[in-house]
Amino acid sequence: MAERILRAISRTLLMASALALASMMAILTWQVFARYVLGNSPAWAEQTALVLMIWMTFLGTASGIADGFHIRIVEGVMSLREPWRKRAVQTANLLIILAGILILVLGSNLVGTTWGNAVPTLPLSRGMVYLVIPVSGALMAVFAMQKLIRGEQIEGSAGSA
């Protein structure tokens, strides 16, 4: 049951990240058109695109941890003998959990510090924009914990024999 919920959360994060990317591209396209064709660039476009990029990055990273498409050195781990391979994967998951907890704690501090700072041209505070940081850190830790508990192994790349 928990695995099904985490899978649904991961898919939702990936879809939200893709939607943020598409929205960012549409906004930047409008900004370029408005600047060079209409001669009047909208003031809100640049800050909105920046907010979307921040959210896209952190949501996509959490989803990448859940789905295993984050950056890693697969070939090095696959070349290890079995007891060492399992230890390497466990160590990697422990490091991801630690990084997720650090992102959660430090991101929460950032949100608290910047909550009162306004985003120019948008009705948001910087803290609202940065709220995705601790949330994604917590999700990264949870997803890596799930992999650690399941004892999930990694597979070689498509080029592996």
C-alpha positions as CSV (number, residue, x, y, z in Angstrom):
1,M,0.0,0.0,0.0
2,A,2.7,2.5,1.0
3,E,4.7,1.5,-2.2
4,R,1.6,2.4,-4.3
5,I,1.2,5.7,-2.6
6,L,4.9,6.6,-3.1
7,R,4.7,5.6,-6.7
8,A,1.7,7.9,-7.2
9,I,3.5,10.7,-5.5
10,S,6.5,10.2,-7.7
11,R,4.4,10.2,-10.9
12,T,2.6,13.4,-9.7
13,L,6.0,15.1,-9.1
14,L,7.2,14.1,-12.5
15,M,4.0,15.4,-14.1
16,A,4.2,18.7,-12.1
17,S,7.8,19.1,-13.2
18,A,6.9,18.6,-16.8
19,L,4.0,21.0,-16.5
20,A,6.4,23.6,-14.9
21,L,8.8,23.1,-17.8
22,A,6.1,23.5,-20.5
23,S,4.7,26.6,-18.7
24,M,8.2,28.1,-18.4
25,M,8.8,27.7,-22.1
26,A,5.5,29.2,-23.0
27,I,6.1,32.2,-20.7
28,L,9.6,32.8,-22.1
29,T,8.3,32.5,-25.7
30,W,5.6,35.1,-24.9
31,Q,8.2,37.3,-23.3
32,V,10.5,37.2,-26.4
33,F,7.5,37.8,-28.7
34,A,6.2,40.7,-26.6
35,R,9.7,42.3,-26.4
36,Y,10.7,42.0,-30.1
37,V,7.3,42.1,-31.8
38,L,5.1,44.2,-29.5
39,G,7.9,46.3,-28.1
40,N,6.7,45.8,-24.5
41,S,7.9,42.9,-22.4
42,P,5.7,41.8,-19.5
43,A,7.3,42.5,-16.1
44,W,6.1,39.3,-14.5
45,A,7.5,36.9,-17.1
46,E,11.1,36.6,-15.9
47,Q,10.3,36.1,-12.2
48,T,7.5,33.6,-13.0
49,A,9.9,31.6,-15.2
50,L,12.5,31.6,-12.5
51,V,10.0,30.4,-9.9
52,L,8.9,27.6,-12.3
53,M,12.5,26.6,-12.9
54,I,13.1,26.3,-9.1
55,W,10.0,24.1,-8.7
56,M,10.7,22.1,-11.8
57,T,14.3,21.3,-10.6
58,F,13.4,20.2,-7.1
59,L,10.3,18.3,-8.0
60,G,12.1,16.5,-10.8
61,T,15.0,15.6,-8.5
62,A,12.7,14.0,-5.9
63,S,11.0,12.1,-8.7
64,G,14.4,11.0,-10.1
65,I,15.3,9.5,-6.7
66,A,12.1,7.6,-6.6
67,D,12.3,6.3,-10.2
68,G,16.1,5.7,-10.2
69,F,16.9,8.1,-13.0
70,H,19.2,10.3,-10.9
71,I,22.8,10.7,-11.7
72,R,24.9,7.7,-10.6
73,I,27.9,5.7,-11.8
74,V,26.2,2.4,-12.7
75,E,29.1,0.7,-14.4
76,G,31.4,1.1,-11.4
77,V,28.9,-0.5,-9.0
78,M,28.0,-3.2,-11.5
79,S,31.7,-4.2,-11.8
80,L,31.8,-5.0,-8.0
81,R,31.3,-8.5,-6.7
82,E,28.0,-9.2,-5.0
83,P,28.6,-8.4,-1.4
84,W,30.4,-5.2,-2.3
85,R,27.7,-4.2,-4.9
86,K,25.0,-4.5,-2.3
87,R,27.0,-2.4,0.2
88,A,27.7,0.2,-2.5
89,V,24.0,0.5,-3.2
90,Q,23.1,0.7,0.5
91,T,25.8,3.4,1.0
92,A,24.5,5.4,-1.9
93,N,20.9,5.2,-0.5
94,L,22.2,6.2,3.0
95,L,24.0,9.2,1.4
96,I,20.8,10.2,-0.4
97,I,18.8,10.0,2.8
98,L,21.4,12.2,4.5
99,A,21.4,14.7,1.7
100,G,17.5,14.7,1.7
101,I,17.5,15.4,5.5
102,L,20.1,18.2,5.0
103,I,18.0,19.8,2.2
104,L,14.9,19.5,4.4
105,V,16.6,21.2,7.4
106,L,18.6,23.9,5.5
107,G,15.7,24.5,3.1
108,S,13.3,25.0,6.1
109,N,15.8,27.6,7.5
110,L,15.9,29.3,4.1
111,V,12.1,29.4,3.9
112,G,11.8,30.9,7.4
113,T,14.5,33.5,6.7
114,T,13.0,34.6,3.4
115,W,9.2,34.3,4.2
116,G,8.9,38.1,4.6
117,N,10.8,39.0,1.4
118,A,8.6,39.9,-1.6
119,V,9.2,38.6,-5.1
120,P,9.4,41.6,-7.5
121,T,6.4,41.7,-9.8
122,L,4.7,38.7,-8.3
123,P,2.3,38.4,-5.3
124,L,4.5,35.9,-3.6
125,S,7.1,35.9,-0.9
126,R,10.5,34.3,-1.4
127,G,9.7,31.8,1.3
128,M,6.7,30.6,-0.7
129,V,8.9,30.1,-3.7
130,Y,11.5,28.2,-1.7
131,L,8.9,26.0,0.1
132,V,9.6,23.4,-2.5
133,I,13.1,22.9,-1.2
134,P,12.3,21.3,2.2
135,V,9.4,19.4,0.8
136,S,11.6,17.8,-2.0
137,G,14.3,17.1,0.6
138,A,11.8,15.2,2.7
139,L,10.5,13.3,-0.3
140,M,14.1,12.4,-1.5
141,A,14.8,11.0,2.0
142,V,11.6,9.0,2.0
143,F,12.1,7.6,-1.5
144,A,15.7,6.6,-0.7
145,M,14.6,5.0,2.6
146,Q,12.1,2.9,0.6
147,K,14.9,1.7,-1.7
148,L,17.1,1.0,1.3
149,I,14.4,-1.0,3.0
150,R,13.5,-3.0,-0.1
151,G,17.2,-3.7,-0.7
152,E,16.8,-2.5,-4.3
153,Q,19.6,-3.3,-6.7
154,I,20.6,-1.2,-9.6
155,E,20.8,-2.4,-13.2
156,G,23.5,-1.7,-15.7
157,S,23.1,0.8,-18.5
158,A,21.7,-0.2,-21.9
159,G,25.3,-0.5,-23.1
160,S,26.3,-3.1,-20.5
161,A,26.9,-6.6,-21.5
